[in-house]
Amino acid sequence: MVKKNSLSQGLLLLALLVLSSTLASSPLFAQTYGQDILSAGTNLYTWLRRLGAITTMIGLGWGGIKITFQHDTQHLKGPLFTCLGGIICLLAPSIVNVLLGMAGGSAATLNQ
């Protein structure tokens, strides 16, 4: 059973997080630290692609072990979702570039 006090504190923390992220993404902040933000975004994309590749390989290995050693083809939901999550992480930068291109933004600066 969730206490009302802890729920209130969680909602307050969420509101503070939303407020701080809104203030941090203001145009003045983006103009001042624009190049650093672009560099951080590029590094984040590189890290995200590595994480996605590792997660996909873990899911493939997990599913292969279940099929090979346990002869279990009925309970592959976990490995399947792990692979799917890894593929989404792996393709996230490309998806962002496609969305930026559709919105008229410059996707060339984010390509890796």
C-alpha positions in Angstrom: 0.0 0.0 0.0 1.4 3.4 -1.0 1.4 6.1 1.5 -0.1 9.4 0.5 3.0 11.3 1.8 5.4 9.4 -0.4 3.1 9.8 -3.5 3.0 13.6 -2.9 6.8 13.7 -2.6 7.1 11.7 -5.8 4.8 14.1 -7.7 6.6 17.1 -6.3 10.0 15.6 -7.5 8.5 14.9 -10.9 7.2 18.5 -11.1 10.6 19.9 -10.2 12.3 17.7 -12.8 9.9 18.9 -15.5 10.4 22.5 -14.5 14.2 22.3 -14.4 14.4 20.6 -17.8 12.1 23.3 -19.2 14.3 26.0 -17.9 17.5 24.3 -19.0 16.2 24.0 -22.6 15.4 27.8 -22.9 16.8 29.5 -26.0 19.3 31.6 -24.0 20.8 28.4 -22.6 20.9 26.8 -26.1 22.6 29.8 -27.6 25.2 30.0 -24.8 26.0 26.3 -24.7 25.0 25.2 -28.2 28.2 23.7 -29.3 28.6 21.8 -26.0 25.0 20.5 -26.3 25.7 19.3 -29.9 28.9 17.5 -28.7 27.1 16.0 -25.8 24.3 14.8 -28.1 26.8 13.2 -30.4 28.5 11.4 -27.6 25.1 10.3 -26.2 24.2 8.9 -29.6 27.5 7.0 -29.8 26.9 5.6 -26.3 23.3 4.7 -27.1 24.3 2.8 -30.3 26.9 0.8 -28.3 24.3 0.1 -25.6 21.8 -1.0 -28.2 24.3 -3.3 -29.9 25.2 -4.9 -26.6 21.6 -5.3 -25.5 20.7 -6.9 -28.9 23.5 -9.4 -28.5 22.4 -10.3 -25.0 18.9 -10.9 -26.2 20.1 -13.1 -29.1 22.4 -15.1 -26.8 19.7 -15.5 -24.2 17.2 -16.7 -26.8 19.7 -19.0 -28.4 20.6 -20.6 -25.0 16.9 -21.1 -24.2 16.3 -22.8 -27.5 19.5 -24.8 -27.6 19.9 -26.1 -24.1 16.5 -25.9 -22.6 14.6 -26.7 -25.8 12.1 -24.0 -24.8 10.4 -22.3 -27.7 7.3 -21.3 -25.8 8.8 -18.7 -23.4 10.8 -16.5 -25.7 9.0 -13.3 -24.8 11.9 -12.0 -22.6 14.7 -12.5 -25.1 12.5 -11.1 -27.9 11.7 -7.9 -26.0 15.4 -7.6 -25.1 16.4 -7.8 -28.7 13.6 -5.4 -29.7 14.7 -2.9 -27.0 18.3 -3.2 -28.2 17.3 -2.6 -31.8 15.3 0.5 -30.8 18.3 1.9 -28.9 20.6 1.0 -31.9 18.3 2.8 -34.4 17.3 5.8 -32.1 19.8 8.3 -33.6 18.7 7.4 -37.1 15.0 7.8 -36.1 15.8 11.2 -34.7 17.6 12.2 -37.9 14.6 11.1 -40.0 12.2 13.1 -37.7 14.5 16.2 -37.9 14.6 15.9 -41.7 10.8 15.7 -41.8 10.5 18.7 -39.6 12.9 20.7 -41.8 15.8 20.7 -39.3 19.3 20.1 -40.2 19.9 16.4 -39.7 23.4 16.5 -41.2 24.9 17.8 -37.9 23.7 14.8 -35.9 24.9 12.0 -38.3 27.7 9.8 -37.0 
